[in-house]
Structure formats: C-alpha cells, structure tokens
Amino acid sequence: MRINNTFMIESELSAHRLFFNGQQIGTFATLDGAENEATELAERVFPGVELRFELEFGWTLTDLEIRAATLQGEIGQPTQSAIGRGSVCGL
C-alpha cells in the first residue's frame, strides 16, 4: 500500500524543529541532528525505507528554511516493536 508520510524540518538560527505529518517530534540544536533523528525514526517504524530531505522554502529576511522529506519505497504496516515503544506520532 502506498502511503504519503512526510517529515519536515523548520530551521531558524537558534533551532531546528522536526515534524512528522504536521505533529512536532522535537527541537534540535543542529540540522544534522534533526535529519538523523528523522532517519532513525523512519527506519525503526518502516524498515527498508529511505528519507531524502530537500529545501522546500527559504526566506533570507528571517533566516527561515523549511526542508521536507517523504518516505521513499513501498510502505507496509509499521513494525510491532516500534509501535510498542511509543513510536513516532503514535504509529
């Protein structure tokens, strides 16, 4: 079954906020930290998928950048082990 699950990172000078399908997951000091967390969550919940972040929006007046990544590949059911551990957004 093909499902559209989207990770988004809002970046400003002081923080990088990670969202999954519109729900905030966490705030990170670095962009790499936010991207790594998104990748780990995606791999834990949906083994075998891949994330690729791309710049969606950038506004230089406020140093705001928004990056988005959609899970790539055939998405099956979330793994039971991830569900039991309070995984991403209740998946």
C-alpha positions as semicolon CSV with decimal commas, in nm:
position;residue;x (nm);y (nm);z (nm)
1;M;0,000;0,000;0,000
2;R;0,138;0,343;-0,094
3;I;0,117;0,599;0,189
4;N;0,243;0,959;0,195
5;N;0,424;1,018;0,525
6;T;0,610;1,350;0,539
7;F;0,889;1,468;0,766
8;M;0,950;1,844;0,779
9;I;1,227;2,048;0,942
10;E;1,178;2,418;1,017
11;S;1,520;2,578;1,062
12;E;1,600;2,913;1,219
13;L;1,928;3,041;1,358
14;S;1,864;2,907;1,708
15;A;1,681;2,577;1,648
16;H;1,565;2,310;1,405
17;R;1,213;2,175;1,469
18;L;1,127;1,829;1,337
19;F;0,767;1,744;1,240
20;F;0,604;1,425;1,114
21;N;0,272;1,467;0,931
22;G;0,227;1,806;1,099
23;Q;0,298;1,692;1,456
24;Q;0,614;1,823;1,625
25;I;0,858;1,547;1,720
26;G;1,137;1,754;1,875
27;T;1,372;2,050;1,861
28;F;1,742;2,013;1,781
29;A;2,046;2,238;1,800
30;T;2,173;2,129;1,458
31;L;2,017;2,046;1,122
32;D;2,217;1,721;1,113
33;G;2,067;1,623;1,448
34;A;1,711;1,675;1,320
35;E;1,781;1,486;0,995
36;N;1,946;1,197;1,182
37;E;1,651;1,166;1,422
38;A;1,405;1,164;1,132
39;T;1,604;0,894;0,956
40;E;1,627;0,678;1,270
41;L;1,253;0,711;1,335
42;A;1,163;0,628;0,976
43;E;1,389;0,322;0,972
44;R;1,261;0,198;1,309
45;V;0,894;0,230;1,217
46;F;0,915;0,137;0,847
47;P;1,224;-0,083;0,789
48;G;1,380;-0,051;0,446
49;V;1,257;0,299;0,360
50;E;1,476;0,595;0,275
51;L;1,448;0,967;0,352
52;R;1,580;1,240;0,126
53;F;1,544;1,597;0,256
54;E;1,511;1,881;0,007
55;L;1,478;2,254;0,061
56;E;1,110;2,346;0,018
57;F;1,117;2,710;0,126
58;G;1,381;2,964;0,225
59;W;1,333;3,319;0,346
60;T;1,656;3,511;0,397
61;L;1,496;3,805;0,581
62;T;1,429;3,587;0,886
63;D;1,680;3,306;0,818
64;L;1,392;3,058;0,798
65;E;1,432;2,744;0,591
66;I;1,187;2,456;0,557
67;R;1,302;2,116;0,437
68;A;1,073;1,824;0,364
69;A;1,127;1,453;0,309
70;T;0,876;1,191;0,207
71;L;0,933;0,825;0,284
72;Q;1,057;0,657;-0,032
73;G;0,963;0,297;-0,114
74;E;0,675;0,060;-0,055
75;I;0,535;0,129;0,289
76;G;0,389;-0,165;0,473
77;Q;0,248;-0,179;0,821
78;P;0,462;-0,026;1,098
79;T;0,670;-0,278;1,289
80;Q;0,513;-0,404;1,610
81;S;0,829;-0,335;1,812
82;A;0,820;0,032;1,713
83;I;0,452;0,061;1,798
84;G;0,506;-0,086;2,142
85;R;0,779;0,166;2,225
86;G;0,569;0,478;2,172
87;S;0,699;0,542;1,825
88;V;0,662;0,842;1,601
89;C;0,328;1,015;1,646
90;G;0,152;0,707;1,769
91;L;0,216;0,496;1,459
